[in-house]
Amino acid sequence: MRKIIAAKLHSLKVTGADLNYHGSVTLDPDHCEQAGIMPLEFVEIWNKSSGARISTYVILGERGSRCCVLNGAAARTCQPGDEVIIASSIYAQESELPGMRPRVLTFDGDNNVASMLTYAVERSADGRWSFSILAETGAALPVPLRAR
């Protein structure tokens, strides 16, 4: 089994930090549903502003609020305005990889969804892996050389 990305919220801005809450990250249910992130699911959070990396679980905030609130100890790692990447993962067999299509949402400065992308991995007959990023329409986007 390998740990594989399942969904990602990329460049979401932190809207709040509540040190006195029980813990977790509060996210807009609309964003979670679009990406495929479940309530109470454990996620990794990578702060693009500070480099901090944490693990916590998701609770749902107000629908349509575009919120991203770090709660409890996590509030010490991110401040309002910081850009974060939030990723969920699953464990899967290598043979399952070609059938997976993790969804990635990217965000504008107001936490509106700017684009919806899908990661795709295929294996050729000779056993070589390929990786592509698909636009919501299914069209392949250029993949930077470092990601190939």
N, C-alpha and C positions, 0 to 999 in steps of 0.2 A: 504494500500500500504506500502511496505517496500523497503528500499534502498538496492540493491543487486549488488554485483560485476559483471561487464560485461566483463572486460578484464584487464590484468595486464602485465606490463613489469617489471621483477624482476631482480635487481642487474645490471641495466644499468648504465654505467659510464657517468658522466657529461663531455662533451667535450668542453664546453664554457659557459661563463656568460657575457652577454652584457647588462650592466646597462642602456645604452642610447637607447635601442630599446623600442618599444611601449608596450611590455609586452607579456607574453605567454611562451610556451616552444616549441622549434623547434625540431622536430623529423624526423627521416628517414621514408619516406613513406612506404618503404618495411616493417619495423617493425610494423608500424601502421596497414597496411593491413593484415599482418599475425595475429595480435592480435585482430583486429576488432575495432580499434580506429579510429574515423572519424576526419577530419580536422574541427577545430572550436569547437570540443567537449570539455566540461569542464572535467578536470582530477584532481585528488589529487596526490600530489608528497610528498613522505616521504623520507627524506634524512637519509640513514643508517649511514652515517659518523657523522652527527651532531645532529640528532633527529628532525630537523626542519620539519614542515609540512605546506604545502601551497596548495592553489587551484588556478588553472589557466586554460587556454585553449590551444589547440594544433594548431600549424601551421606546415606545411610541409616544410622540408628542401630539400636538394639535395638527390635524390634517390641513394641508395648505399653508402651514406656517413657515416652511423652508428652514426649520430650526436644525441646529446642531449644537447641543448643549452638553458639555462634559461635566459629569457629576462626581461628587466624592473626591477620592484621591486623584482621579483623572483630571480634575479641575486645575491641579497644580501644573499640568503638562501643556495645557493649551489655553490661550486667552482669546476673547472675542476679537475677530478680525484675522486670526491665524488661518492659513489654508491647510487642510488636512486631506489625507487619503484614507478612506475607510474600506477595509477589505474583509470579506468573509471567505472561508475556505472549507473544503471537504476532503475526505480521504477517499481515494479511488485507486483502482488497479490501472496499470499502464494501458491495458487493452481498452479501458473505458474512455480514455482521453479523446479519441477522435469523435465521439458522440457528444461531448460536452460543448456547451456554448455559453461561457460566462458572459454576463452582461456588464458593461461598464458605462456609467453615467458621468459625463463631465459637466461642470457648472460654470456659470458666469459669475460676476462679482456680487450679484444679489441672490445667489443660491437657486437660480432658475436653471433647469436642465438645458444645457447648451447643445449636447449631442448624446445620442445613445449608440453605443458601439457593442460589438460582439467579438470575442476572441474565438478563433477557430484553429485547431491543430489537426493535421492530417499526417498519415504515414504512407509513404509510397511502397510499391511492391518490393523494392530493394531494402526496405526498413529505415529509410531516412525520414526524419521529422520535418514538417514545414509548419510555419506559424503565419497567420494572417489576422488582420483586424478588419472586420466587416462593418460598414455603415448600416444603419437601421434598415436601409433598403436592400441589404445583402451584397452591395457592391464592395469589392475589396479596396482597401485604402493602402497607400504605400506604407511599408513597415521599415523603420530606420534600420540600417545595417546592424547596429549593436543588438537589436532584438531578434535577429534571424538565427 
